[in-house]
Amino acid sequence: MSDVLDAAPTHLAESEENIDDARGELDPETIQRFNTSVIGLRYRTSVESKWR
């Protein structure tokens, strides 16, 4: 359980970086498909994390 909790912030940071990098390569409709309840792009201008 502690391994999962330790890995979660790293996974979140990497996901945020990957989505931010991809938005320069993909059209807005495609990039929106990668949004989740935790992380997502809006209007191709910002990255939003909902980390509690």
VOPAPA-590929 format. One line per 2 residues: for each residue y negated, z negated, x of N, C-alpha, C, O. Coordinates in pm, 1 decimal. Each point is the difference from the previous one (the first is absolute). Example, Ala and Ser with C-alpha at 12.3 -4.5 7.8 and 13.67 -1.06 7.14 Angstrom:
REM residues 2
569.0 -780.0 1319.0 -119.0 0.0 -89.0 -120.0 0.0 90.0 1.9 -66.5 103.6; -106.9 138.5 -138.6 -119.0 -6.0 82.0 -109.0 -73.0 -77.0 -110.8 -16.9 50.9
This chain:
REM residues 52
119.0 0.0 83.0 -119.0 0.0 -83.0 -125.3 0.0 87.4 -95.3 72.6 -28.4; 94.9 -153.2 133.8 -119.2 -5.9 84.7 -24.8 132.9 71.8 -114.5 36.0 27.1
223.2 36.9 3.5 -17.6 131.8 63.1 -74.1 96.1 -93.1 -84.2 78.5 43.7; 116.8 -86.2 -171.3 -66.6 87.1 -98.1 -146.8 -38.0 -10.9 -86.7 87.3 -3.8
58.2 -216.1 -1.2 -138.5 -45.5 -9.6 -79.4 34.8 125.0 -118.7 31.5 -8.8; 182.0 -36.8 123.6 -67.4 37.1 124.5 -27.7 149.8 6.4 -102.2 42.0 54.3
191.9 38.0 -108.8 -13.8 145.2 6.6 -98.1 54.9 -103.9 -55.5 108.2 19.1; 33.8 -180.3 -127.0 -83.8 50.4 -108.8 -142.1 34.9 43.3 -46.3 109.1 -33.2
-25.9 -195.4 105.7 -135.8 37.2 41.6 -3.1 121.0 93.7 -91.7 81.9 -6.8; 191.3 -71.2 93.3 7.6 114.8 90.7 22.3 127.9 -79.4 -63.5 102.3 26.1
153.5 -108.7 -122.6 27.4 116.6 -84.4 -124.8 39.9 -78.5 -29.3 118.8 -12.5; -43.0 -214.7 -39.5 -122.2 28.4 -75.1 -103.7 68.4 88.4 -60.8 99.2 -40.2
40.9 -151.7 159.3 -98.0 58.7 92.1 39.5 142.5 38.5 -84.9 89.0 3.9; 212.5 -67.1 24.4 46.3 133.1 36.8 -12.4 96.7 -117.7 -37.7 115.7 18.9
68.8 -161.6 -139.2 -12.7 84.8 -117.8 -145.0 40.2 -22.5 -29.2 115.0 -32.5; -60.5 -210.0 49.9 -142.5 28.4 -17.1 -46.4 104.1 101.2 -73.0 92.6 -35.4
114.2 -106.8 159.4 -36.4 96.9 103.3 57.4 138.3 -31.0 -68.7 101.0 14.6; 194.9 -97.3 -57.4 64.6 128.1 -28.8 -68.0 72.7 -115.9 -21.9 120.9 6.8
-11.3 -193.8 -112.4 -67.1 62.3 -114.1 -138.7 47.7 40.6 -42.2 109.0 -38.6; -28.0 -189.5 115.7 -133.3 39.3 44.3 6.8 125.9 86.3 -83.1 89.6 -14.5
181.0 -82.4 103.6 16.9 118.5 84.5 36.4 122.9 -83.3 -48.3 109.9 27.2; 132.6 -127.9 -127.7 48.4 112.6 -80.5 -108.1 59.2 -88.6 8.9 117.3 -36.3
-108.9 -193.2 0.9 -98.1 54.3 -93.9 -80.1 114.9 58.7 -58.4 78.3 -74.9; 54.3 -66.2 205.7 -65.2 115.3 61.6 86.6 124.2 -0.8 -48.9 110.4 23.8
177.7 -127.6 -51.1 94.4 110.7 4.3 46.5 45.5 -138.0 49.4 111.8 -14.7; -64.5 -196.8 -86.2 53.7 29.9 -132.5 -112.2 9.2 -103.1 -105.8 -60.8 15.8
130.9 137.9 -121.4 -98.1 10.6 -107.0 -1.0 -129.6 -82.3 97.2 -75.4 4.0; -204.3 48.5 -77.8 -13.1 -126.2 -74.0 113.6 -27.7 -98.2 42.7 -114.6 -14.2
6.7 218.3 -53.6 107.5 -21.5 -97.5 128.4 -45.8 68.0 70.6 -86.6 -51.5; -40.8 144.4 166.3 121.5 -37.5 72.7 -10.8 -140.6 55.4 94.7 -77.8 -11.2
-207.3 43.7 70.3 -14.2 -131.8 62.3 6.5 -111.6 -104.6 44.5 -110.5 31.1; -87.9 137.6 -153.8 5.5 -101.8 -104.3 143.2 -38.7 -34.6 22.8 -110.4 -49.3
72.8 196.8 73.4 140.5 -31.7 -29.0 53.7 -109.2 91.1 102.9 -60.4 -30.5; -170.6 34.0 141.9 45.4 -101.5 93.5 -59.7 -137.4 -29.1 34.9 -97.5 66.5
-123.5 88.6 -163.7 -57.5 -128.4 -37.9 108.3 -90.9 -58.4 92.4 46.3 -66.8; -105.2 -174.4 92.9 90.5 -99.7 -55.7 -82.9 -110.1 -64.2 -122.8 8.0 -1.5
187.7 -109.4 -50.9 -73.4 -112.3 -58.7 -65.3 -86.2 107.7 -82.9 -85.6 -31.2; 119.1 107.2 156.4 -52.8 -81.1 109.9 -104.6 74.9 81.5 -97.6 -59.6 45.7
117.1 188.7 -27.3 -90.7 77.1 85.3 -20.5 139.0 -59.1 92.6 59.0 -55.8; -213.0 -8.0 68.4 -25.3 132.7 -52.3 -136.6 52.1 38.6 -87.5 -75.4 42.6
70.8 204.1 -57.8 -127.0 65.9 28.2 -72.8 29.0 -129.9 61.3 28.5 -102.9; -192.1 -36.3 109.8 -83.1 37.5 -113.1 -102.2 102.4 45.9 -67.1 -18.4 101.6
56.3 124.2 -176.0 -104.4 100.9 19.1 -8.4 53.2 142.7 -104.1 52.2 40.0; 209.2 -64.3 35.7 7.4 47.9 138.7 -111.4 -56.1 88.3 -33.8 60.6 101.7
-23.0 -173.4 -138.0 -107.8 -55.8 81.0 30.5 -137.9 54.5 -70.6 -47.3 89.1; 174.3 -19.2 -140.0 27.3 -134.3 48.5 147.8 -36.3 -16.2 72.9 60.9 -78.4
-31.8 -160.5 153.8 134.9 -54.6 -9.6 -12.7 -138.3 -58.7 -85.9 -77.8 41.5; 170.0 46.4 -137.2 -7.6 -128.6 -68.2 133.3 -72.5 12.6 105.0 57.0 -29.4
-109.0 -183.5 73.3 119.1 -83.2 7.1 -15.8 -112.8 -101.0 -106.8 -60.1 -11.6; 213.2 32.5 -60.2 -0.6 -109.1 -97.0 94.5 -109.4 48.6 89.6 -42.7 -72.9
-109.3 -0.5 192.2 84.1 -101.7 62.8 -42.1 -136.4 -49.5 -117.9 -34.8 6.4; 211.5 -42.0 -55.1 -31.6 -132.4 -55.9 22.3 -108.2 100.1 -21.5 -117.4 -30.1
